[in-house]
Amino acid sequence: MSRLTLAFAIVIALTACGREAGPAHVPSAQVAAGDPAYAETLRTRLLDAKPGDVIEVPAGRYSFDRSLSLRVDGVTIRGAGPDKSVLSFKGQKAGAEGLLVNASNFTLENIAIEDSKGDGLKVNEGEHITIRNVRVEWTGGPSTKNGAYGLYPVKTRNVLIENSVAIGASDAGIYVGQSRDVIVRNSRAEFNVAGIEIENTINADVYGNTATNNTGGILVFNMPALSQQGGAIRVYKNQVYKNNTANFGAKGTPVASVPAGSGVVVNSNDDVEIFDNDIRDNATTNIIISSVYSTGYKDEQAAKDFDPYPERISVYGNRLSGGGDAPDGFDLKALKVASYGLTGSLPDVLWDGYRNPKPAKPGDPHLCLRDVSGVLNADGPGGYKNPSKDMAAYNCTLPKLPAIDLKRG
């Protein structure tokens, strides 16, 4: 069988029936234009803001042709609701984001950001960040021309994202990178390339969310060239289904390699717990576990202390069904046919087979699986020549990770 480099390059290069979690998806709200003068008023208030300011954005649609920015700690921006107060950047001519925040103790709530040229909301190097009841959307539907990230905290600490919606990002709808102590909950990511991404982040809980109609649903991974490695991530009580949208990431970017039909993906990350989720009908497979080595990445390109192997990954108590019947990409299709026949499907879990020969915690299981239809070890280290369906090695348990406490009372 041909080498499966493409099959997992997609994964890293980023690099069920029942209740519906999170807000329901609705089309971009038809909001009447607000007072045109308020757009300049808001810009001025952000530039002149002082700690403790609460900036109220009244109902209405306000148009901007360049980015907004905030660089003062302790500010709240509050709209009348994400279907009532809309910041529109359609036709934006300047700036890389809709709203760029370089500040701590920041809250954005009850508001929408639409059609930004680049990222919708970027929060850089802040602490105690709250993003609540915010909608970021590219209203023309999935397109490579859309901005990369919807909600985008990076190098932050103590982050809460809740009751929010991200639609149409050409990279990731809800993304948290190189951060620590994070909760993403009760939110919805739809029609993005990656729905929710937790990248090189330490201590995160992702729960109560809905990820559907993305290319990939929920991704937890470490990229090799970044100085901070992530770990200790819990993904639970989410709805992750029908993430089968064709990849519309910009050509040449890592995200452009993610295969359509990926449910939950873990790549080169340690101490990840996936439980009590409804994961179904993701056409490539419901859960993927992989190492950066599946992409052909070279060690000399990685940070000094980068650990390429996924270790201590625990999957249990999920409700999994469907999926795996129409994998994206020739190599994955070939793997399915070779292992399960023309009418078969890949099992709930696909693992590339890379395992740390010198684990930091000798004796710890690398992968524990319960309540799954099966696992396919694709035999990456062996050139993908001898895939294995044997489940015996994964019959184990790992200590449960602690809940994230943001200490907010």
MOJOWO-V596728 format. One record per pair of residues at least 6 apart in sequence whose ideal C-beta (glycine too) atoms are under 7 Angstrom apart, sorted by the first residue. I is the first residue (numbers start at 1). J is the second residue. If there is no record, write none. Layout:
<<I,J> <I,J>>
This chain:
<<1,334> <1,335> <1,338> <1,384> <1,385> <2,331> <2,334> <3,383> <3,384> <4,331> <4,335> <4,378> <4,384> <5,294> <5,295> <5,296> <6,329> <6,331> <7,329> <7,331> <7,332> <7,335> <8,290> <8,294> <8,295> <8,352> <9,257> <9,294> <9,295> <9,296> <10,257> <10,258> <10,259> <10,329> <11,258> <11,265> <11,267> <11,288> <11,290> <12,221> <12,267> <12,268> <12,290> <12,292> <12,294> <12,295> <13,254> <13,257> <13,295> <14,194> <14,197> <14,219> <14,221> <14,254> <14,255> <14,258> <15,199> <15,221> <15,223> <15,254> <15,255> <16,241> <16,278> <16,279> <16,280> <16,319> <16,321> <18,278> <20,210> <20,239> <21,186> <21,208> <21,209> <21,210> <21,238> <21,239> <22,186> <22,187> <22,188> <22,208> <22,209> <22,210> <23,163> <23,165> <23,188> <25,188> <25,190> <28,114> <28,137> <28,139> <29,83> <29,86> <29,112> <31,60> <31,61> <31,84> <31,86> <32,60> <32,61> <33,60> <33,61> <34,58> <34,60> <34,61> <34,62> <35,60> <38,58> <38,62> <39,62> <39,63> <39,64> <42,57> <42,62> <43,68> <45,55> <46,68> <46,69> <46,70> <49,55> <49,70> <49,72> <49,75> <50,72> <51,72> <51,73> <51,74> <52,74> <53,75> <54,76> <54,78> <55,75> <55,76> <55,77> <56,78> <57,77> <57,78> <57,79> <57,85> <57,111> <58,80> <58,85> <59,80> <59,84> <59,85> <60,85> <61,86> <61,88> <62,86> <62,87> <62,88> <63,88> <64,87> <64,89> <64,92> <65,91> <65,92> <65,93> <65,94> <66,92> <66,93> <66,94> <66,95> <67,94> <67,95> <67,96> <67,97> <67,98> <67,100> <68,98> <68,99> <69,100> <70,101> <70,103> <71,102> <71,103> <72,103> <73,103> <73,104> <73,105> <74,105> <75,103> <75,106> <76,107> <77,108> <77,111> <78,109> <78,110> <79,85> <79,110> <79,111> <80,110> <81,110> <82,110> <82,111> <82,112> <82,133> <82,134> <82,135> <85,110> <85,111> <85,112> <86,112> <86,114> <87,98> <87,111> <87,112> <87,113> <88,114> <88,115> <89,98> <89,114> <89,115> <89,116> <89,117> <90,114> <90,115> <92,116> <92,117> <95,117> <96,118> <96,119> <97,116> <97,118> <97,119> <97,122> <98,113> <98,116> <98,120> <98,121> <99,113> <99,121> <100,122> <101,122> <101,123> <101,126> <102,124> <102,125> <102,126> <103,126> <104,126> <104,127> <104,128> <105,128> <106,123> <106,126> <106,129> <107,130> <108,121> <108,131> <108,134> <109,132> <109,133> <109,134> <110,133> <111,134> <112,135> <112,137> <113,120> <113,121> <113,136> <114,137> <114,139> <115,138> <115,139> <116,147> <117,147> <118,147> <118,148> <119,147> <119,148> <119,149> <119,152> <120,136> <120,147> <120,149> <120,150> <120,151> <121,136> <121,151> <121,152> <122,152> <123,129> <123,153> <123,156> <124,154> <124,155> <125,155> <125,156> <126,156> <127,156> <127,157> <127,158> <128,158> <129,153> <129,156> <129,158> <129,159> <130,160> <131,151> <131,161> <131,164> <132,162> <132,163> <132,164> <133,163> <133,164> <134,151> <134,164> <135,164> <135,165> <136,150> <136,151> <136,166> <137,167> <137,168> <138,146> <138,147> <138,167> <138,168> <141,168> <141,191> <142,168> <142,191> <142,245> <142,248> <143,170> <143,248> <144,170> <144,248> <144,249> <144,250> <146,168> <146,169> <146,170> <147,169> <147,170> <148,169> <148,170> <148,171> <149,169> <149,171> <149,172> <149,175> <150,166> <150,169> <150,173> <150,174> <150,192> <151,161> <151,164> <151,166> <151,174> <151,175> <152,175> <153,159> <153,176> <153,179> <154,177> <154,178> <154,179> <155,178> <155,179> <156,179> <157,179> <157,180> <157,181> <158,181> <158,406> <159,176> <159,179> <159,182> <160,183> <160,406> <161,174> <161,184> <161,187> <162,185> <162,186> <162,187> <163,186> <163,187> <164,187> <165,187> <165,188> <166,173> <166,174> <166,189> <166,192> <167,173> <167,190> <167,191> <168,191> <168,192> <169,192> <169,193> <170,193> <170,248> <170,249> <170,250> <171,193> <171,194> <171,249> <171,255> <172,192> <172,193> <172,194> <172,197> <173,189> <173,192> <173,195> <173,196> <174,184> <174,187> <174,189> <174,196> <175,197> <175,199> <176,182> <176,184> <176,198> <176,201> <176,204> <177,199> <177,200> <177,201> <178,200> <178,201> <178,226> <178,228> <179,201> <180,201> <180,202> <180,203> <181,203> <181,404> <181,406> <182,201> <182,203> <182,204> <182,404> <183,205> <183,404> <183,406> <184,196> <184,206> <184,209> <185,207> <185,208> <185,209> <186,208> <186,209> <187,209> <188,209> <188,210> <189,195> <189,196> <189,211> <189,214> <190,212> <190,213> <190,214> <191,213> <191,214> <191,245> <192,214> <193,214> <193,215> <193,247> <193,248> <193,249> <193,255> <193,258> <194,214> <194,215> <194,216> <194,219> <194,255> <194,258> <195,211> <195,214> <195,216> <195,217> <195,218> <195,243> <196,206> <196,209> <196,211> <196,218> <197,219> <198,204> <198,206> <198,220> <198,230> <198,233> <199,221> <199,223> <199,230> <200,222> <200,223> <200,226> <200,228> <200,229> <200,230> <201,230> <202,230> <202,231> <202,232> <203,232> <203,404> <204,233> <204,404> <205,234> <205,403> <205,404> <206,218> <206,234> <206,235> <206,238> <207,236> <207,237> <207,238> <208,237> <208,238> <209,238> <210,239> <211,217> <211,218> <211,238> <211,240> <211,243> <212,241> <212,242> <212,243> <213,242> <213,243> <213,245> <214,243> <214,245> <215,243> <215,245> <215,247> <215,258> <215,260> <215,262> <216,243> <216,258> <216,262> <216,265> <217,240> <217,243> <217,262> <217,263> <217,264> <217,282> <218,235> <218,238> <218,240> <218,264> <219,265> <220,233> <220,235> <220,266> <220,269> <220,272> <221,265> <221,266> <221,267> <221,268> <221,269> <222,229> <222,230> <222,268> <222,269> <224,292> <224,297> <224,301> <224,302> <224,303> <224,306> <224,308> <225,301> <225,302> <225,303> <226,303> <227,303> <229,305> <229,306> <229,307> <230,269> <231,269> <231,270> <231,271> <232,271> <232,401> <233,269> <233,272> <234,273> <234,401> <235,264> <235,274> <235,277> <236,275> <236,276> <236,277> <237,276> <237,277> <238,277> <239,278> <240,263> <240,264> <240,277> <240,279> <241,278> <241,279> <241,280> <241,281> <241,282> <242,281> <242,282> <243,261> <243,262> <243,263> <243,282> <244,260> <244,261> <244,282> <244,283> <245,260> <246,260> <247,256> <247,258> <247,260> <249,255> <249,256> <250,256> <259,284> <259,327> <259,328> <259,329> <259,332> <260,283> <260,284> <260,328> <261,282> <261,283> <261,284> <261,326> <261,327> <261,328> <262,282> <262,284> <262,288> <263,279> <263,282> <263,285> <263,286> <263,287> <263,323> <264,274> <264,279> <264,287> <265,288> <266,272> <266,289> <266,310> <266,313> <267,290> <267,292> <267,310> <268,291> <268,292> <268,307> <268,308> <268,309> <268,310> <269,310> <270,307> <270,310> <270,311> <270,312> <271,312> <271,401> <272,313> <273,314> <273,400> <273,401> <274,287> <274,314> <274,315> <274,318> <275,316> <275,317> <275,318> <276,317> <276,318> <277,318> <278,319> <279,286> <279,287> <279,318> <279,320> <280,286> <280,320> <280,321> <280,322> <280,323> <281,322> <281,323> <282,323> <283,323> <283,325> <283,326> <283,327> <283,328> <284,327> <284,328> <284,332> <285,323> <285,324> <285,327> <285,346> <285,350> <286,320> <286,323> <286,348> <287,315> <287,348> <287,349> <288,350> <289,310> <289,313> <289,349> <289,351> <289,367> <290,310> <290,352> <291,308> <291,309> <291,310> <291,352> <291,354> <292,308> <293,308> <293,354> <293,380> <294,352> <294,354> <294,380> <309,354> <309,355> <309,356> <311,356> <311,359> <311,366> <312,364> <312,365> <312,366> <312,398> <313,367> <314,368> <314,398> <315,349> <315,369> <315,372> <316,370> <316,371> <317,371> <318,371> <320,348> <320,372> <320,373> <324,345> <324,346> <324,347> <325,345> <327,333> <327,336> <327,346> <335,378> <335,387> <336,344> <336,345> <336,346> <339,376> <339,387> <340,346> <346,376> <347,372> <347,373> <347,374> <347,375> <347,376> <348,372> <348,373> <348,374> <349,369> <349,372> <349,375> <350,376> <350,378> <351,367> <351,375> <351,377> <351,378> <352,378> <352,380> <353,377> <353,378> <353,379> <353,380> <353,381> <354,380> <354,381> <355,366> <356,366> <365,396> <365,398> <367,394> <368,394> <368,396> <368,397> <368,398> <369,375> <369,394> <374,389> <374,391> <375,391> <375,394> <376,387> <376,389> <377,387> <377,388> <378,384> <378,387> <379,385> <379,386> <379,387> <379,388>>
